[in-house]
Amino acid sequence: MADLRHHADKVQIAWLTRESAYNVPTATWDSTTATLLTDLADDAPHETWDDQAYGAELVRLSRTFPSQQQLTALGVTLPLAAPRAVLNVLTGSLAVTLGGVTSVQQAGLPLYRHRITPAPLDQLPSVSAVTQHQDGQQWRYGGLKGQHWRLSNAGAFLQVESPLVGAGSRELVTLAWAPLVSEPWLLWGNSAIYVCDVSAGPLVLPDDPIQTGSNLGTGALRWSGQVTGGGVEVTNALSLDRARVSSGRVGASLRPLTRQVTVMLALEINHDVGITSDETSLLGQYLSQTPMAVEWQCWTDQTSAKTATLIHPSMPTNGLHMTASDTSPWYVHPAAVGGNLQLTAESAAPPPLAPTTPMGSSLTMRGENGLNYQMTVQMVGPAPQMMQTELTDPADPTQVGYFALTDPGGTTWYYWYIGPPGFAVLNRDTQPPGVTIRQGFDLILPWVQWQRVRRSAQGNFDVLTFEGVALEHDSNPVMRLDSWNTVPAYLV
């Protein structure tokens, strides 16, 4: 018989959907409900059965040793941990710990932004999981929720630790394995840390976070160059109700009694290059209990982009030759107006242009918002006017339409519509259009106060480690994570 090896262990979690009721395990396991996990810690697929067993020690009579034992209550813990975290594990594990998830497709691309915030204590959803050890039997567990969640750096990588606690129900099953979501590891070197003093007023969180800088506003300070270590931890004090009437030996409910979000940042203080003032400022913020917003971003090298498609013009080399409604000829061409180059319509032929291809009397382009736009030239009074009409029929959302003209100086200009429905404008640039969205996450703690400071040495430098707690303040959530990846939704 061949040896069975640990690398054959498997675990899949149905965190794309939620259980219809607590401890009602998911029946269908496929790409719409679950994901197969990989790159986990060695003990991650090794669940613990946290059962309660009682013998006859206190009730035996006429016997020297206990004569029987029974399992009175069942429990299970799945020690989920990823020393080289990927977005699916980071997002899914936080979703089952905080509970509030909304997902939005990005610009018609196969890419989705998932926003995770704390759900009310009594609305934390539960999920199911399946494990298999050494190609043996499959065990399915129900009623799983996140006991705690921790994101931190581990050398060059980000790691996630998120043990899941369940009702204790277990059954042998034969189920298909959901597909694996292939993603790159999240790197500490691709992270950025920002802080912002929010003592003057609460932070205004943008609804659509940017990926090219901080979302904390104009007062944000980038600490990335000094931070040597960081961590954010969410703790749920989960209470499993067991031995309830009619519940049998499994838990009837699993609710967090209290919750807490903490943060740790270790900063290198290099006195050799005159950062003593930074140390004074940082310690002053701690002593005065100045509230700070903290932001942690990390982006992968994977991007998603729409395909830019050339709209073929049809006309001579001196502009876009269109015919107005009164049959008068008009020429549409780039011209300098108010210091900006924009399309202009006039009856006289402009200087020769070299369009990439000829075009007809009207132009239809797909905008970056996924709608079609039609442009024509019509007579309005004695002068022509360029008319644009927003068409209601959506275009192919994976493409952006544009046309190109070469000006007399030899520069090719690309034109396309950009903006939300109802406000889209014709844009031009020397590069063809395209929407690129990076995969990664943006984690924001809107109101943090430091609880303690530790000083240590690291080589020739001093290190100040700040440990704080995220507090409820105004209408902002205690914590918000936006994650961009290819999974359509979590906890549907």
VOGU-3710 file (C-alpha; in Angstrom, 3 decimals, decimal comma):
1> madlrhhadk> 0,000/0,000/0,000  1,393/3,380/-0,950  2,141/5,897/1,774  -0,435/8,666/2,093  1,113/12,094/2,390  0,045/15,284/4,061  0,253/17,276/0,836  -2,842/15,405/-0,344  -4,960/17,048/2,382  -7,707/19,351/1,100
11> vqiawltres> -10,014/21,988/2,524  -12,744/23,951/0,794  -14,962/26,602/2,360  -18,371/27,707/1,094  -17,847/31,386/1,866  -19,201/32,591/-1,472  -22,629/31,854/-0,021  -24,014/31,750/3,514  -25,956/29,006/5,226  -29,718/29,464/4,875
21> aynvptatwd> -29,986/29,018/8,640  -27,419/28,384/11,332  -25,814/24,953/10,982  -27,695/24,052/7,803  -24,679/22,927/5,749  -24,308/23,974/2,123  -25,493/21,215/-0,209  -24,028/22,377/-3,549  -20,275/22,724/-3,834  -19,083/24,415/-7,015
31> sttatlltdl> -17,657/27,726/-8,277  -20,813/29,607/-7,196  -20,628/28,595/-3,543  -17,106/27,591/-2,519  -13,404/27,758/-3,263  -10,692/25,175/-2,781  -7,819/26,600/-0,735  -4,087/26,175/-1,128  -0,848/27,654/0,268  -2,164/27,208/3,808
41> addaphetwd> -0,192/26,547/6,963  0,690/22,919/7,655  -1,995/22,496/10,315  -4,725/24,534/8,550  -6,690/21,525/7,197  -6,436/19,706/10,535  -9,626/20,428/12,407  -9,999/19,939/16,156  -13,120/18,305/17,592  -13,770/20,359/20,719
51> dqaygaelvr> -16,155/17,841/22,259  -17,206/17,450/25,873  -17,004/13,922/27,234  -18,195/12,890/30,688  -17,578/9,642/32,538  -19,063/8,201/35,687  -16,461/9,613/38,088  -19,021/11,493/40,170  -21,918/9,057/39,973  -20,371/5,605/40,108
61> lsrtfpsqqq> -21,620/3,248/42,809  -20,215/-0,130/43,766  -17,427/0,280/41,213  -13,791/1,203/41,621  -13,336/2,637/38,129  -15,720/4,521/35,813  -17,815/2,132/33,814  -19,111/4,390/31,034  -18,559/7,677/29,207  -20,710/9,769/26,895
71> ltalgvtlpl> -20,191/12,684/24,533  -22,559/15,352/25,775  -21,638/18,258/23,502  -19,815/18,572/20,172  -17,629/21,347/18,824  -15,148/21,937/16,010  -12,370/24,414/15,259  -10,745/24,778/11,841  -7,336/26,495/12,344  -7,319/28,402/9,076
81> aapravlnvl> -4,002/30,168/8,455  -2,152/31,285/5,321  1,532/32,232/5,813  1,537/33,494/2,215  -1,854/35,110/1,936  -3,822/35,615/-1,268  -6,811/37,895/-1,767  -9,413/35,123/-1,728  -8,294/33,868/1,687  -7,890/37,388/3,088
91> tgslavtlgg> -11,323/38,479/1,856  -13,276/35,314/2,612  -11,881/34,875/6,117  -12,597/38,500/7,067  -16,097/38,193/5,598  -16,992/35,329/7,958  -15,454/37,280/10,866  -17,087/40,688/10,339  -20,116/39,571/8,342  -21,099/42,673/6,333
101> vtsvqqaglp> -20,235/42,296/2,624  -21,290/44,135/-0,532  -19,795/43,289/-3,930  -19,743/45,453/-7,078  -18,434/44,573/-10,534  -15,781/46,986/-11,750  -16,311/48,797/-15,070  -17,805/45,766/-16,789  -14,624/43,767/-16,169  -14,323/40,265/-14,679
111> lyrhritpap> -13,152/42,016/-11,513  -15,114/42,802/-8,361  -14,745/45,092/-5,383  -15,844/43,601/-2,083  -16,533/45,980/0,806  -16,430/44,379/4,250  -17,673/46,104/7,399  -18,909/44,773/10,760  -22,416/43,315/10,706  -24,613/43,546/13,845
121> ldqlpsvsav> -23,764/40,932/16,461  -26,922/38,905/15,837  -26,469/38,959/12,039  -23,041/37,356/11,681  -23,588/34,698/8,971  -22,310/31,141/9,132  -20,689/28,989/6,446  -19,791/25,356/5,816  -16,481/23,627/5,135  -15,278/20,264/3,835
131> tqhqdgqqwr> -11,948/18,634/4,698  -10,228/15,526/3,434  -7,078/13,991/4,851  -4,627/11,950/2,816  -7,195/11,133/0,121  -9,444/9,634/2,780  -13,012/10,440/3,682  -14,579/13,848/3,351  -15,973/15,526/6,461  -18,462/18,379/6,191
141> ygglkgqhwr> -18,897/20,892/9,018  -21,613/23,478/9,480  -22,206/26,624/11,502  -18,683/28,017/11,065  -17,892/31,637/11,983  -14,654/33,572/12,447  -13,315/33,493/16,006  -10,667/36,061/15,199  -8,814/37,404/12,167  -5,295/38,733/12,006
151> lsnagaflqv> -3,387/40,267/9,095  0,332/40,849/9,558  3,627/40,768/7,711  5,850/37,693/7,771  9,129/38,448/6,073  8,461/39,272/2,435  4,827/38,141/2,595  1,535/39,035/4,231  -0,032/36,343/6,371  -3,587/35,749/7,552
161> esplvgagsr> -4,655/33,776/10,618  -8,373/33,144/11,008  -9,542/30,111/13,017  -13,167/29,189/12,355  -15,421/27,800/15,104  -18,476/25,688/14,298  -21,563/24,164/15,856  -19,891/20,782/16,155  -22,005/19,022/13,535  -20,070/16,681/11,267
171> elvtlawapl> -20,953/14,190/8,591  -19,220/11,993/6,076  -19,955/13,119/2,536  -18,900/12,557/-1,060  -18,841/15,928/-2,764  -17,177/17,525/-5,766  -14,307/19,908/-5,102  -14,843/23,538/-5,960  -12,257/25,148/-8,260  -9,142/26,834/-6,954
181> vsepwllwgn> -8,900/30,615/-7,320  -5,417/31,228/-8,742  -3,928/34,403/-7,253  -0,433/35,738/-6,522  0,829/36,039/-2,965  0,406/39,394/-1,267  3,809/40,973/-0,652  4,842/43,230/2,231  6,963/45,177/-0,261  3,840/46,056/-2,283
191> saiyvcdvsa> 2,121/47,525/0,774  1,667/51,163/1,730  0,844/52,489/5,222  -0,806/55,877/5,753  -1,914/57,710/8,900  -3,916/60,894/9,373  -4,714/63,060/12,395  -8,533/63,121/12,648  -8,834/65,175/15,846  -10,354/68,071/13,877
201> gplvlpddpi> -13,283/65,941/12,734  -14,320/62,480/11,597  -12,819/60,998/8,457  -14,945/61,153/5,308  -14,556/57,773/3,648  -14,717/57,863/-0,167  -17,339/55,568/-1,628  -15,065/54,696/-4,544  -11,517/54,332/-3,158  -8,572/55,251/-5,348
211> qtgsnlgtga> -5,744/52,811/-5,993  -2,996/55,343/-6,639  -2,612/56,948/-3,214  -4,199/57,403/0,182  -7,951/57,601/0,791  -7,498/59,473/4,074  -7,619/62,959/2,560  -5,143/65,816/2,276  -3,681/65,315/5,762  -2,496/61,761/5,088
221> lrwsgqvtgg> 1,115/60,924/5,912  2,851/57,997/4,243  4,676/55,962/6,893  5,713/53,176/4,525  9,409/54,083/4,564  9,628/53,767/8,355  7,249/50,876/9,111  9,115/47,627/9,751  6,110/45,595/10,866  2,365/45,846/11,129
231> gvevtnalsl> -0,725/43,937/12,114  -4,498/44,343/12,359  -6,578/41,925/14,427  -10,322/41,429/14,798  -11,504/39,467/17,828  -14,989/38,002/18,250  -15,818/36,623/21,702  -17,972/33,873/20,205  -20,333/32,064/22,570  -21,612/28,650/21,459
241> drarvssgrv> -24,973/27,688/22,933  -24,825/23,960/23,514  -27,106/21,491/25,208  -30,210/23,533/24,469  -33,603/21,853/24,387  -34,075/20,066/21,036  -30,558/20,977/19,872  -29,017/17,627/20,741  -25,258/17,713/21,220  -24,497/20,443/18,672
251> gaslrpltrq> -24,609/24,197/19,195  -27,910/25,962/18,655  -26,301/29,347/17,932  -22,916/31,009/17,828  -22,794/34,733/18,521  -20,057/37,204/19,378  -20,643/38,704/22,821  -18,096/41,486/22,340  -15,806/42,522/19,504  -12,548/44,399/19,260
261> vtvmlalein> -10,247/45,624/16,486  -6,616/46,349/17,351  -3,655/47,583/15,306  0,115/47,418/15,707  2,709/49,441/13,805  6,470/49,250/14,376  8,392/52,321/13,168  12,111/52,652/12,674  13,511/55,874/14,153  16,863/56,744/12,580
271> hdvgitsdet> 18,467/59,529/14,614  21,443/59,615/12,225  19,341/61,297/9,560  17,564/63,740/11,821  14,203/62,083/12,468  14,255/62,988/16,165  11,412/65,427/15,489  9,326/62,511/14,172  9,883/60,625/17,412  8,856/63,659/19,449
281> sllgqylsqt> 5,730/64,109/17,350  4,751/60,453/17,527  5,189/60,233/21,286  3,300/63,498/21,642  0,346/62,036/19,746  0,346/59,074/22,105  0,537/61,204/25,260  -2,252/63,505/24,069  -4,337/60,520/22,850  -4,715/62,122/19,446
291> pmavewqcwt> -7,124/60,060/17,325  -5,529/58,775/14,127  -6,904/57,137/11,010  -4,799/54,227/9,719  -4,800/52,857/6,173  -3,070/49,735/4,847  -2,969/49,057/1,123  -1,413/46,237/-0,865  -1,560/45,734/-4,623  -0,576/42,748/-6,712
301> dqtsaktatl> 0,982/42,786/-10,163  -2,251/41,517/-11,711  -4,459/44,066/-13,490  -7,662/43,941/-15,486  -8,347/46,225/-18,422  -10,957/46,792/-21,070  -10,002/46,227/-24,683  -9,609/49,462/-26,650  -11,194/49,143/-30,093  -10,595/51,506/-33,007
311> ihpsmptngl> -13,718/53,116/-34,450  -13,123/53,374/-38,208  -13,632/56,881/-39,646  -14,369/57,214/-43,349  -13,285/60,452/-44,933  -10,629/62,472/-46,625  -7,361/63,544/-45,068  -8,459/67,004/-43,978  -10,848/66,073/-41,155  -14,018/64,115/-40,518
321> hmtasdtspw> -16,254/65,138/-43,395  -19,871/65,082/-42,204  -23,114/66,243/-43,811  -25,499/68,285/-41,648  -29,295/67,959/-41,735  -29,532/70,755/-44,330  -27,031/68,855/-46,549  -24,276/71,446/-45,890  -20,796/69,911/-45,616  -18,943/70,289/-42,335
331> yvhpaavggn> -15,519/69,254/-41,205  -14,827/67,980/-37,671  -11,206/68,249/-36,655  -8,949/68,948/-33,634  -8,325/72,647/-33,039  -6,833/74,754/-30,255  -9,643/76,444/-28,293  -8,789/78,319/-25,109  -5,415/76,627/-24,906  -6,919/73,132/-25,155
341> lqltaesaap> -7,149/70,870/-28,155  -10,745/69,853/-28,846  -12,942/68,786/-31,722  -14,284/71,663/-33,818  -16,838/71,718/-36,648  -16,621/74,263/-39,484  -17,792/74,547/-43,060  -14,366/75,352/-44,533  -11,936/72,525/-45,032  -9,291/72,593/-42,293
351> pplapttpmg> -5,591/71,955/-42,824  -4,920/68,401/-43,953  -5,119/65,707/-41,286  -4,256/62,085/-41,567  -6,963/59,983/-39,923  -6,030/56,394/-39,245  -9,085/55,276/-41,226  -12,026/57,034/-42,961  -15,405/57,487/-41,254  -19,043/58,360/-42,158
361> ssltmrgeng> -21,381/61,191/-41,165  -21,941/60,020/-37,612  -19,825/58,351/-34,993  -20,796/55,776/-32,376  -18,399/54,960/-29,555  -18,508/52,794/-26,476  -17,792/54,816/-23,375  -15,838/53,662/-20,362  -19,140/53,484/-18,479  -20,350/50,701/-20,793
371> lnyqmtvqmv> -22,834/52,800/-22,820  -22,873/53,655/-26,510  -22,609/57,318/-27,561  -23,489/58,717/-30,973  -21,982/61,963/-32,262  -23,312/63,899/-35,258  -22,991/67,460/-36,608  -26,195/69,440/-37,165  -27,102/73,028/-38,082  -28,243/75,058/-35,086
381> gpapqmmqte> -29,114/78,499/-36,424  -26,362/79,779/-38,738  -23,641/77,650/-37,154  -23,004/73,921/-36,906  -23,147/72,155/-33,567  -21,750/68,858/-32,592  -24,499/66,758/-30,983  -23,923/63,801/-28,717  -26,619/61,374/-27,738  -26,395/58,844/-24,953
391> ltdpadptqv> -27,823/55,574/-26,164  -29,666/53,411/-23,691  -28,551/50,090/-25,093  -25,383/48,968/-23,297  -22,415/48,147/-25,425  -19,947/45,348/-24,968  -18,768/46,174/-21,414  -15,348/44,702/-22,030  -14,444/47,244/-24,712  -13,899/50,975/-25,068
401> gyfaltdpgg> -14,372/52,562/-28,480  -12,189/55,376/-29,774  -11,098/57,043/-32,983  -7,730/58,525/-33,855  -6,595/61,562/-35,851  -3,092/62,731/-36,673  -2,571/66,488/-36,496  -0,342/68,465/-38,928  2,559/68,143/-36,491  2,419/64,362/-36,748
411> ttwyywyigp> 0,895/63,725/-33,284  -1,895/61,139/-33,194  -4,795/62,038/-30,900  -7,211/59,450/-29,539  -10,812/60,390/-28,693  -13,295/58,469/-26,513  -16,072/59,024/-23,988  -15,291/58,869/-20,307  -17,418/59,483/-17,229  -20,613/58,246/-15,578
421> pgfavlnrdt> -23,939/57,996/-17,439  -25,408/61,445/-18,027  -22,088/63,227/-17,505  -19,765/61,529/-19,970  -17,497/63,845/-21,942  -15,373/63,300/-24,996  -11,822/62,780/-23,852  -8,630/62,917/-25,869  -5,082/61,799/-25,233  -1,963/60,787/-27,072
431> qppgvtirqg> -2,423/57,240/-25,777  -5,357/54,949/-26,630  -7,929/54,491/-23,848  -8,361/51,628/-21,471  -9,546/51,052/-17,928  -7,007/49,324/-15,719  -7,908/48,192/-12,210  -5,364/46,544/-9,982  -6,109/43,641/-7,702  -5,409/44,225/-4,039
441> fdlilpwvqw> -6,973/45,665/-0,903  -7,443/48,918/0,952  -8,014/48,578/4,717  -9,038/51,648/6,733  -9,440/52,126/10,485  -11,117/55,569/10,682  -10,499/56,250/14,405  -7,564/54,714/16,301  -6,115/55,671/19,664  -2,765/54,306/20,810
451> qrvrrsaqgn> -2,859/52,285/24,038  0,848/51,613/24,572  4,281/52,237/23,094  7,253/49,880/23,242  10,818/50,843/22,451  13,300/48,291/21,118  16,493/48,074/19,102  16,830/46,770/15,578  20,412/46,871/14,377  21,640/50,453/14,641
461> fdvltfegva> 18,140/51,880/14,864  15,534/52,452/17,523  12,094/51,001/16,879  8,908/52,398/18,380  6,023/49,937/18,354  2,596/51,516/18,714  -0,347/49,361/19,750  -3,827/50,820/19,532  -7,518/50,049/19,390  -10,035/51,070/16,740
471> lehdsnpvmr> -13,013/52,846/18,285  -16,580/53,467/17,190  -16,966/57,110/16,259  -19,743/58,953/14,437  -21,211/57,063/11,486  -18,003/55,451/10,231  -17,558/51,704/10,690  -14,814/50,640/13,087  -13,082/48,976/10,158  -13,571/48,906/6,392
481> ldswntvpay> -11,813/46,674/3,897  -12,164/47,058/0,134  -10,776/44,107/-1,785  -10,497/43,754/-5,574  -10,273/40,266/-7,076  -11,930/37,963/-9,613  -14,406/36,283/-7,223  -17,912/37,662/-7,998  -19,255/37,771/-4,435  -18,928/36,535/-0,849
491> lv> -21,657/35,505/1,614  -24,507/35,875/-0,866
//
